[in-house]
Amino acid sequence: MIKEFIQGLSITAKHLLPGNSTTVEYPKVKLDPSDRFRGLHRLVPDHNREKCVACYLCPTVCPAKCITVEAGEDENGVKYPTVYQIDMLRCIFCGYCVEACPVEAIEMTGEYELANYKREDFCFTKERLLK
Amino acid sequence: MSEMLSLSNDPLLFISVMVAKILAVFLVVVLIVAYATYAERKIIGRMQTRLGPTMTGPLGLLQPIADGLKLFFKEDIIPAQSSKLAFILAPMMILVPAFITIAVIPFGGMITVGGYQVPLQITDLNVGILYILAMAGLGVYGIVLAGWASNNKYSLLGGVRSAAQMVSYELAAGLAIISVFMLSETLSLRGIVEAQAGSVMDWYIFSQPLAFCLFVITSLAEINRTPFDLPEAETELVSGFCTEYSSMKYALFFMAEYANMIVVSAITATLFLGGPAGPFPGPINLLLKVFFFMFLFIWIRATFPRVRYDQLMFMGWKVFLPLALLNIVITGAVVVF
């Protein structure tokens, strides 16, 4: 019994030595999320505009119904989204939109600090998603 | 050799020296109480691979002050159905015995003030150990009263548990130190320190190792520290006897807990480790020994789970009490033959 007590005490003593803390002091130190982390979306740009061809696959597959797309045509007759908007308050970060996209126009970044003060600030428009 | 300073040869000097000693000891104890909470959070945090407080001041050093201020400004709630007088008295009744026990702890040899000899001890009672045991016994009343006056079933259970626990362990603790004053042949703490004054090997920890272990364990139980903190077992009793307390009254219970830790450490150091004896000036030696025991108590808290109630009673009555009696018999035999 005494042996077990000493064993227990030595384990806690070992942890007391410097360099054994696993705490990350978050706002000061940030861990890099993994490459597969599903954070904020990003529309991939292609030359002078976004890659998106407004095919409506992402709003169709989206289980949370958070993507709004409105299609338009430019002067060359190429389809593009006039409106592309993601409501981050509804988004569940499932990544189905990325999977569904036939032209790889949308991807997910490691950005996870999405807290904000106003409801409107959670509505990510095309311009914000292209950044 | 000059005369001992007493009330008869220089009353004014005696009183001022006395007040100075009391203030100094009180201040040191309150400071240790405050920073023991910080040390406990820091050390337990590290042992559980966390960091402990880091945000308040450099390294979180202002945490005790922030905690104190917060508790001071909290609303003071007295439950409507409680017994008001007892409810208010209880935290004081637990804190006061904890603080006044320190009055008999010697923290150094003699110093000379104005041509008189002054002992570095608030008062040298010739029944010092009895006084300590009496004050330890008084501490129970605070907890029982707090538990009863709150008019809350969890508080009452906590109070009743603590009464049973303290009665069982006081016995074993008292019997453990009997063997010490069988060797020293005095009840005065100064006398006990002088009996250990020769060399390190004269310390009673070497002639009474069993009594030392018994006293440390049973006093852990007496001050309700983990692994014997059944009176405030969070998992079953919410917060035990201090469930209904808030604001500064709650803080008083916490101060009493840490003050009791200091008292027990100081008593153990005095009885078994030669008190203020050591390489540094007296008070510093005693403080180092006290800090060692405080660290040990914190370390134990970070390591061991709480014992079950039947285990607690089993250990108190069937392990520690017979061992303490056996130790007295052996010591008696050695002293006589």
Interface residues (C-beta under 8 A of the other chain):
Chain A: F5 G8 L9 I11 T12 A13 H15 L16 N20 S21 T22 T23 E25
Chain B: I43 R46 M47 Q48 T49 R50 L51 T54 W299 I300 A302 T303 F304
